[in-house]
Amino acid sequence: MAKYLLSIDQGTTSSRAILYSKDAQVIGSDQQTFPQHFVKNGWVEHDPVDIWQTVLTSVKNLLAQQQVTAADIIAIGIANQRETTLVWNKKTGQPIYNAIVWQDRRTSEYCDSLRHAGHTKMVNDKTGLVLDPYFSATKVRWILDNVTGAKEQAHAGELAFGTVDTYLLWQLTDGKVHKTDATNASRTLLFNIHQQCWDEELLALFDIPLAMLPEVMDSAADFGVTSSELFGSEIPICGVAGDQQAALIGQACFEQGMAKSTYGTGCFLMLNTGDKALKSNNRLLTTLAYRLNGKPTYAIEGSIFMAGATMQWIVEGLKLLENAGESEALVKDVPLDHGVFLVPSFTGLGAPYWDANARGAILGLTRDSGISTIVAAALQSVGYQTKDLQKAMEGDGLRPSILRVDGGMANNNWAMAFLANILGASVERPTLTETTSLGVAYLAGLQTGVYESTAQLANMWKSDRRFEPTMSSEERNDLYAKWLHCIAQVRLSNSTDDESD
């Protein structure tokens, strides 16, 4: 009798396989990292072979470690790094170029040209997104324009496009399934979130043939079965969601007004707006939270490109720490108003600035500044950027009073306490902070009848710790004003550099 749900969590720096019991307890997990390819300034790529092989290895390792067979698995759920773009040959299954990662900024000038041509409103009205290199369509267009023969092959119906979930479905099913779910489709700049379909006007704008695109499914649906040759026998694939939407589901934010913030490679604050696609006046994104039984649920989202990636830079780039886990003990005695600010705009600024050309800076250094101060500034930068998103949401009349947090950095008590202080809001951490993988396990469980409803899932959510603000509003406003001044300096410096080029 099958008794486990298997989650594949394919992220920006690693692939993980997690085995869950029916009562949502982690039975075991395996993680495989893979290299990042920084081809040019602002370019980020992954080798598709690395993506697939790390997924395959993590699942096989997990099953072996736990002495579990494919017959023991009820279904698989897939969560994935969103917007990362792959194009492959339908006959051979071979990618025609590396995966272009969501952080990649190579299409900045193309996005500028589209804005100058007056396409901003049309694109935003249909997709809820902004014209930014972050999203998939401009990446697809770049591949078709820059790989020899690709455009002709695409128009001849020989090429397939997919975000990482779609590519994994293709690999897992031996090329039998070319599908995605509505949450991933909503991040491509090609999907009309109101009509719930690929949009002809958008496809024409980016010159992308409809034949390249996958079929769009609900987030809990029949996505096919794995090839029996992979794991010994077939396993149904019954849940798919982009990683941030998966985390929203894992945090059980099923009610309108509930919000979560995930601190992984980037930071993503998402607020459930129910069955209404609310339009932001403050450059936040309108997106699909999930689609169940054909019914879309929407969200407002703010995206920050550098959260855990900032700490990765502190460890690997500056070599100030052996690992990010050392940071909490190092900064425990650093005052919050130490005067140093790290603006981690290494790959541009996300919401609400959407400045693709901004670059990182450390400001306010003095002779008293040391490693602990810089590490504290790195941790605080995540809180300040979350505050930027909170202020933007407030401008749209949305203010979550409680924020549920997850991701690796959510385990850092110092960082979460500062987050509560700078937001002036309660921050609640669940007992299980790996909510991304949990979310797609829930989806697979909903589709297979393991769980009856989202209400049942909401009752399963448990709090580990709640952080309350202790800082005065005067202190909070003073610190945030200094942060905004640093952001302005970074952006001014960048525009001056552009003018002199």
C-alpha positions as CSV (number, residue, x, y, z in Angstrom):
1,M,0.0,0.0,0.0
2,A,1.5,3.3,-1.1
3,K,2.0,5.6,2.0
4,Y,4.4,8.4,1.1
5,L,4.3,11.7,-0.9
6,L,7.5,12.6,-2.7
7,S,8.5,16.2,-3.3
8,I,11.0,17.4,-5.9
9,D,12.2,20.8,-5.0
10,Q,14.4,22.1,-7.9
11,G,16.0,25.3,-6.8
12,T,18.5,27.8,-8.0
13,T,21.6,26.3,-6.4
14,S,20.5,22.7,-5.7
15,S,17.9,20.0,-6.2
16,R,16.2,18.2,-3.3
17,A,14.0,15.2,-2.9
18,I,11.9,15.1,0.3
19,L,9.8,12.2,1.4
20,Y,6.6,13.0,3.5
21,S,4.2,10.8,5.4
22,K,0.5,11.4,5.0
23,D,0.5,13.5,8.1
24,A,3.1,15.8,6.5
25,Q,6.1,14.7,8.6
26,V,9.5,14.6,6.9
27,I,10.7,11.0,6.6
28,G,14.0,11.9,4.8
29,S,15.6,14.0,2.2
30,D,18.6,14.2,-0.1
31,Q,20.1,17.3,-1.7
32,Q,22.5,17.7,-4.6
33,T,24.1,21.0,-5.5
34,F,25.2,22.1,-9.0
35,P,27.4,24.9,-10.4
36,Q,26.3,28.4,-11.5
37,H,27.6,29.7,-14.8
38,F,28.3,33.4,-14.8
39,V,29.0,33.8,-18.5
40,K,29.3,37.6,-18.6
41,N,28.4,40.4,-16.3
42,G,24.8,40.0,-15.4
43,W,24.4,36.7,-17.2
44,V,23.5,33.5,-15.2
45,E,23.1,30.1,-16.7
46,H,22.6,26.5,-15.6
47,D,23.5,23.4,-17.5
48,P,20.2,21.5,-18.1
49,V,22.1,18.2,-17.6
50,D,23.0,19.4,-14.1
51,I,19.4,20.2,-13.3
52,W,18.1,16.8,-14.5
53,Q,20.9,14.7,-13.1
54,T,20.8,16.3,-9.6
55,V,17.0,15.7,-9.5
56,L,17.4,12.1,-10.6
57,T,20.3,11.5,-8.2
58,S,18.5,13.1,-5.2
59,V,15.4,11.0,-5.7
60,K,17.3,7.7,-6.2
61,N,19.5,8.4,-3.2
62,L,16.5,9.2,-1.0
63,L,14.6,6.0,-2.0
64,A,17.7,4.0,-1.3
65,Q,18.4,5.6,2.0
66,Q,14.9,5.1,3.2
67,Q,14.6,1.6,1.7
68,V,11.5,2.8,-0.2
69,T,10.4,1.6,-3.6
70,A,8.3,3.4,-6.3
71,A,5.3,1.3,-5.2
72,D,5.5,3.0,-1.8
73,I,5.0,6.4,-3.3
74,I,1.4,7.7,-3.7
75,A,2.4,10.6,-6.0
76,I,5.1,13.2,-6.8
77,G,4.8,17.0,-6.4
78,I,7.3,19.3,-8.2
79,A,8.3,22.7,-7.0
80,N,10.8,24.7,-9.2
81,Q,12.8,27.9,-9.5
82,R,10.5,30.1,-11.5
83,E,11.1,32.0,-14.7
84,T,14.3,30.1,-15.5
85,T,13.9,29.2,-19.2
86,L,14.8,26.2,-21.3
87,V,14.3,25.4,-25.0
88,W,14.8,21.9,-26.3
89,N,14.3,19.8,-29.4
90,K,11.0,17.9,-29.3
91,K,12.5,14.8,-31.1
92,T,15.8,14.5,-29.3
93,G,14.9,16.1,-26.0
94,Q,18.2,17.9,-26.2
95,P,18.3,21.6,-25.0
96,I,19.5,23.9,-27.7
97,Y,21.1,26.3,-25.1
98,N,21.8,26.4,-21.4
99,A,19.0,27.2,-19.1
100,I,18.8,31.0,-18.7
101,V,18.3,31.7,-15.0
102,W,15.7,34.0,-13.5
103,Q,18.5,36.3,-12.1
104,D,19.9,36.8,-15.6
105,R,19.9,40.4,-16.9
106,R,21.0,40.0,-20.5
107,T,17.7,41.2,-22.0
108,S,17.7,44.5,-20.1
109,E,18.1,46.6,-23.3
110,Y,15.4,44.6,-25.1
111,C,13.0,45.3,-22.2
112,D,13.9,49.0,-22.4
113,S,13.0,49.0,-26.1
114,L,9.6,47.4,-25.4
115,R,8.9,50.0,-22.7
116,H,9.9,52.8,-25.0
117,A,7.7,51.4,-27.7
118,G,4.7,51.7,-25.4
119,H,4.0,48.1,-24.5
120,T,4.1,48.4,-20.7
121,K,0.4,48.8,-20.1
122,M,-0.7,46.1,-22.4
123,V,1.7,43.6,-20.9
124,N,0.9,44.5,-17.3
125,D,-2.9,44.5,-17.9
126,K,-2.7,40.9,-19.3
127,T,0.0,39.3,-17.2
128,G,0.1,41.3,-14.0
129,L,3.9,41.5,-14.5
130,V,6.3,44.3,-15.5
131,L,8.7,44.3,-18.5
132,D,11.8,43.1,-16.9
133,P,14.5,40.5,-17.8
134,Y,13.4,38.5,-14.8
135,F,10.6,36.8,-16.7
136,S,10.7,34.0,-19.3
137,A,9.5,35.5,-22.5
138,T,12.5,37.8,-23.2
139,K,14.8,34.9,-22.4
140,V,13.0,32.7,-25.0
141,R,13.2,35.5,-27.5
142,W,17.0,35.8,-26.9
143,I,17.5,32.1,-27.4
144,L,15.6,32.1,-30.7
145,D,17.5,35.2,-31.9
146,N,20.9,34.0,-30.9
147,V,21.1,30.2,-31.5
148,T,21.7,29.4,-35.1
149,G,18.6,28.0,-36.8
150,A,16.5,28.2,-33.6
151,K,13.9,30.7,-34.9
152,E,13.2,28.5,-38.0
153,Q,13.0,25.4,-36.0
154,A,10.6,27.0,-33.6
155,H,8.2,28.2,-36.3
156,A,8.4,24.7,-37.8
157,G,7.1,23.3,-34.5
158,E,10.3,21.4,-33.7
159,L,11.2,23.1,-30.4
160,A,9.6,23.0,-27.0
161,F,9.8,25.8,-24.4
162,G,9.4,25.2,-20.7
163,T,10.2,26.5,-17.2
164,V,12.1,24.0,-15.1
165,D,8.9,22.2,-14.0
166,T,8.0,21.5,-17.7
167,Y,11.5,20.3,-18.5
168,L,11.5,17.9,-15.5
169,L,8.1,16.6,-16.5
170,W,9.4,16.0,-20.0
171,Q,12.5,14.1,-18.6
172,L,10.5,12.2,-16.0
173,T,7.9,10.9,-18.5
174,D,10.5,10.2,-21.3
175,G,9.1,13.0,-23.5
176,K,5.5,12.0,-23.2
177,V,4.3,15.1,-21.3
178,H,4.7,18.7,-22.2
179,K,2.7,20.5,-19.5
180,T,3.0,23.2,-16.9
181,D,0.8,24.5,-14.1
182,A,-1.0,27.9,-14.0
183,T,1.4,29.4,-11.4
184,N,4.5,28.8,-13.6
185,A,2.6,29.9,-16.7
186,S,1.8,33.2,-14.9
187,R,5.5,34.0,-14.7
188,T,6.3,33.9,-18.4
189,L,4.9,37.2,-19.7
190,L,3.0,35.1,-22.2
191,F,0.0,34.0,-20.1
192,N,-3.2,36.0,-19.7
193,I,-4.0,35.6,-16.0
194,H,-7.6,36.8,-16.5
195,Q,-8.6,34.5,-19.3
196,Q,-6.3,31.7,-18.1
197,C,-4.7,31.0,-21.4
198,W,-1.6,31.8,-23.6
199,D,-2.2,35.2,-25.2
200,E,-1.9,35.6,-28.9
201,E,-1.0,39.3,-28.7
202,L,1.8,38.6,-26.3
203,L,3.1,35.7,-28.4
204,A,3.1,38.0,-31.4
205,L,5.0,40.8,-29.5
206,F,7.8,38.4,-28.5
207,D,7.6,36.4,-31.8
208,I,7.2,33.1,-30.0
209,P,5.2,30.4,-31.7
210,L,2.3,28.8,-29.8
211,A,3.5,25.4,-30.8
212,M,6.5,25.8,-28.4
213,L,4.4,26.2,-25.3
214,P,3.2,23.6,-22.8
215,E,-0.4,22.8,-21.9
216,V,-1.5,24.7,-18.8
217,M,-3.0,22.6,-16.0
218,D,-4.3,23.2,-12.5
219,S,-1.7,23.1,-9.8
220,A,-3.2,19.8,-8.5
221,A,-3.8,17.7,-11.6
222,D,-2.7,14.6,-13.6
223,F,0.7,15.4,-15.0
224,G,1.4,11.9,-16.2
225,V,3.6,9.2,-14.7
226,T,7.3,8.7,-14.4
227,S,9.0,6.3,-16.9
228,S,9.1,2.9,-15.2
229,E,12.8,2.6,-16.1
230,L,13.7,5.5,-13.8
231,F,12.6,4.2,-10.4
232,G,11.5,0.6,-11.1
233,S,7.9,1.3,-11.7
234,E,5.6,4.2,-12.6
235,I,4.9,6.9,-10.1
236,P,2.0,9.4,-10.7
237,I,3.0,13.1,-10.8
238,C,0.0,15.0,-9.3
239,G,1.2,18.5,-8.1
240,V,3.2,21.3,-9.7
241,A,3.8,24.9,-8.5
242,G,6.4,27.5,-8.8
243,D,8.5,27.6,-5.6
244,Q,7.0,30.7,-4.1
245,Q,3.4,29.7,-4.7
246,A,4.3,26.3,-3.3
247,A,5.6,28.0,-0.2
248,L,2.3,30.0,0.1
249,I,0.4,26.7,0.0
250,G,2.9,25.0,2.4
251,Q,2.3,28.0,4.8
252,A,-1.5,27.3,4.5
253,C,-2.2,30.9,3.4
254,F,-5.5,30.0,1.8
255,E,-7.5,32.9,3.2
256,Q,-7.6,36.3,1.5
257,G,-5.2,38.7,3.2
258,M,-2.8,36.0,4.5
259,A,0.9,36.5,3.6
260,K,4.1,34.7,3.6
261,S,7.7,35.7,2.9
262,T,10.3,33.1,1.7
263,Y,14.0,33.6,2.3
264,G,15.8,31.4,-0.1
265,T,18.2,32.5,-2.8
266,G,16.0,35.6,-3.2
267,C,13.1,36.8,-1.0
268,F,9.5,36.7,-2.1
269,L,6.6,38.2,-0.2
270,M,3.2,37.0,-1.4
271,L,-0.2,38.0,-0.2
272,N,-3.4,36.1,-1.1
273,T,-6.0,38.3,-2.7
274,G,-8.6,35.6,-3.3
275,D,-10.5,35.4,-6.5
276,K,-9.6,39.0,-7.5
277,A,-6.5,39.9,-9.5
278,L,-5.8,43.2,-7.8
279,K,-3.7,45.7,-9.8
280,S,-0.8,47.2,-7.9
281,N,-0.1,50.9,-8.2
282,N,3.4,50.4,-6.6
283,R,5.1,48.1,-9.1
284,L,4.3,44.9,-7.3
285,L,3.3,41.9,-9.3
286,T,-0.2,40.4,-9.7
287,T,0.2,36.6,-10.1
288,L,-1.5,33.3,-9.7
289,A,-1.3,32.0,-6.1
290,Y,-2.6,28.6,-7.3
291,R,-5.4,27.1,-9.4
292,L,-7.5,24.3,-8.0
293,N,-10.5,22.6,-9.7
294,G,-10.3,25.2,-12.5
295,K,-10.6,28.1,-10.1
296,P,-7.8,30.6,-9.9
297,T,-6.7,32.3,-6.7
298,Y,-4.6,35.4,-7.1
299,A,-1.8,37.1,-5.1
300,I,0.2,40.3,-5.0
301,E,3.9,39.6,-4.9
302,G,7.1,41.5,-4.3
303,S,10.3,39.9,-5.5
304,I,13.8,40.6,-4.1
305,F,16.6,39.0,-6.0
306,M,19.2,38.7,-3.2
307,A,18.5,37.2,0.2
308,G,20.2,33.9,0.9
309,A,22.4,34.7,-2.1
310,T,23.7,37.7,-0.2
311,M,24.9,35.4,2.6
312,Q,26.3,33.0,0.0
313,W,28.4,36.0,-1.3
314,I,29.5,36.8,2.3
315,V,30.7,33.2,2.7
316,E,32.0,32.3,-0.8
317,G,32.9,35.8,-2.2
318,L,34.2,37.7,0.8
319,K,35.1,34.5,2.8
320,L,34.0,36.3,6.0
321,L,32.3,33.1,7.4
322,E,32.8,29.4,6.9
323,N,29.0,29.0,6.5
324,A,25.9,31.1,6.8
325,G,24.9,29.3,10.0
326,E,27.7,31.1,11.9
327,S,26.2,34.5,11.3
328,E,23.7,34.5,14.2
329,A,26.3,34.0,16.9
330,L,28.7,36.5,15.2
331,V,26.2,39.4,15.1
332,K,24.3,38.9,18.4
333,D,26.1,41.8,20.1
334,V,26.1,44.2,17.1
335,P,23.8,47.2,17.7
336,L,21.0,47.5,15.1
337,D,22.0,51.1,14.3
338,H,25.7,50.4,13.6
339,G,25.7,52.7,10.6
340,V,26.7,50.3,7.8
341,F,24.3,49.4,5.0
342,L,24.8,46.7,2.4
343,V,22.6,47.2,-0.7
344,P,22.8,43.8,-2.4
345,S,21.8,44.8,-5.9
346,F,24.3,42.5,-7.5
347,T,21.9,41.6,-10.3
348,G,19.8,44.7,-10.2
349,L,17.0,45.7,-7.8
350,G,13.6,43.9,-7.8
351,A,10.4,45.3,-6.5
352,P,9.4,48.0,-6.1
353,Y,12.3,49.6,-8.0
354,W,12.8,47.3,-10.9
355,D,16.2,48.8,-11.7
356,A,18.0,46.1,-13.8
357,N,21.2,48.1,-13.9
358,A,21.7,48.9,-10.2
359,R,24.8,47.2,-8.7
360,G,25.7,46.4,-5.1
361,A,27.4,48.6,-2.6
362,I,28.4,48.8,1.1
363,L,28.0,52.3,2.6
364,G,28.8,53.9,5.9
365,L,32.1,52.0,6.6
366,T,34.3,53.5,9.3
367,R,37.5,52.3,11.0
368,D,35.3,50.7,13.7
369,S,33.5,48.5,11.1
370,G,34.5,44.9,11.2
371,I,33.4,41.5,9.9
372,S,30.5,41.3,12.4
373,T,29.2,44.7,11.2
374,I,29.3,43.8,7.6
375,V,27.6,40.4,8.3
376,A,24.9,42.2,10.3
377,A,24.4,44.7,7.4
378,A,24.0,41.7,5.1
379,L,21.3,40.1,7.3
380,Q,19.6,43.5,7.8
381,S,19.5,44.2,4.1
382,V,16.9,41.4,3.8
383,G,14.8,43.0,6.4
384,Y,15.1,46.4,4.7
385,Q,14.1,45.0,1.3
386,T,11.1,43.3,2.9
387,K,10.2,46.7,4.4
388,D,10.3,48.1,0.8
389,L,7.7,45.5,-0.2
390,Q,5.6,46.1,2.9
391,K,5.5,49.8,2.1
392,A,4.5,49.1,-1.5
393,M,1.7,46.8,-0.3
394,E,0.5,49.5,2.1
395,G,0.4,51.9,-0.8
396,D,-2.0,49.5,-2.5
397,G,-4.2,49.3,0.6
398,L,-2.8,45.9,1.7
399,R,-0.9,45.4,4.9
400,P,-0.4,42.0,6.4
401,S,-0.3,42.3,10.2
402,I,1.2,38.8,10.5
403,L,3.8,37.5,8.2
404,R,4.6,33.8,8.0
405,V,8.2,33.2,7.1
406,D,10.1,30.2,5.7
407,G,13.3,29.3,3.8
408,G,16.8,28.8,5.2
409,M,17.3,32.3,6.6
410,A,14.0,32.0,8.6
411,N,16.0,29.8,11.0
412,N,18.2,32.8,12.0
413,N,16.6,34.2,15.1
414,W,18.6,37.5,15.0
415,A,17.5,38.2,11.4
416,M,13.8,37.3,12.1
417,A,13.8,39.5,15.3
418,F,15.2,42.4,13.2
419,L,12.6,41.7,10.5
420,A,9.8,42.0,13.1
421,N,11.3,45.2,14.3
422,I,11.8,46.9,11.0
423,L,8.4,45.9,9.7
424,G,6.6,46.8,13.0
425,A,4.6,43.5,12.5
426,S,4.5,40.0,14.0
427,V,6.6,37.5,12.2
428,E,5.6,33.8,12.6
429,R,7.8,30.9,11.8
430,P,6.3,27.4,11.3
431,T,7.7,24.2,12.8
432,L,8.7,23.2,9.3
433,T,10.4,26.0,7.4
434,E,10.9,24.0,4.2
435,T,7.4,24.9,3.2
436,T,8.1,24.9,-0.6
437,S,8.4,21.1,-0.8
438,L,5.6,20.7,1.7
439,G,3.3,22.8,-0.6
440,V,3.7,20.5,-3.6
441,A,3.3,17.4,-1.4
442,Y,0.0,19.0,-0.3
443,L,-1.0,19.5,-4.0
444,A,-0.2,15.9,-4.9
445,G,-2.1,14.8,-1.8
446,L,-5.2,16.9,-2.8
447,Q,-5.2,15.4,-6.3
448,T,-4.9,11.8,-5.0
449,G,-7.4,12.1,-2.1
450,V,-4.9,12.0,0.7
451,Y,-6.2,15.4,1.8
452,E,-9.9,16.4,1.5
453,S,-9.6,20.1,1.3
454,T,-7.4,23.2,1.9
455,A,-9.3,23.7,5.2
456,Q,-7.8,20.4,6.4
457,L,-4.3,21.6,5.4
458,A,-4.8,24.9,7.2
459,N,-5.5,22.9,10.4
460,M,-2.2,21.1,10.0
461,W,-0.1,24.3,10.1
462,K,1.9,24.6,13.4
463,S,3.8,27.6,14.7
464,D,7.4,27.2,16.0
465,R,8.0,30.8,17.2
466,R,6.5,34.2,16.9
467,F,8.7,37.4,16.8
468,E,7.1,40.6,18.0
469,P,8.5,44.1,17.4
470,T,10.3,45.8,20.3
471,M,11.7,48.8,18.5
472,S,10.1,52.2,18.8
473,S,8.5,53.7,15.7
474,E,11.1,56.5,15.8
475,E,14.0,54.1,15.7
476,R,12.3,52.1,12.9
477,N,11.6,55.2,10.8
478,D,15.1,56.5,11.3
479,L,16.8,53.3,10.2
480,Y,14.5,52.9,7.2
481,A,15.1,56.5,6.1
482,K,18.9,55.8,6.1
483,W,18.3,52.7,4.0
484,L,16.2,54.7,1.5
485,H,19.1,57.2,1.3
486,C,21.5,54.4,0.5
487,I,19.2,53.0,-2.2
488,A,19.0,56.5,-3.8
489,Q,22.8,56.8,-3.7
490,V,23.2,53.4,-5.4
491,R,20.7,54.3,-8.1
492,L,22.2,57.8,-8.6
493,S,25.7,56.3,-9.0
494,N,24.5,53.9,-11.6
495,S,22.7,56.5,-13.7
496,T,25.8,58.7,-13.5
497,D,28.0,55.8,-14.7
498,D,25.6,55.1,-17.6
499,E,25.8,58.8,-18.7
500,S,29.6,58.7,-18.8
501,D,29.8,55.4,-20.8
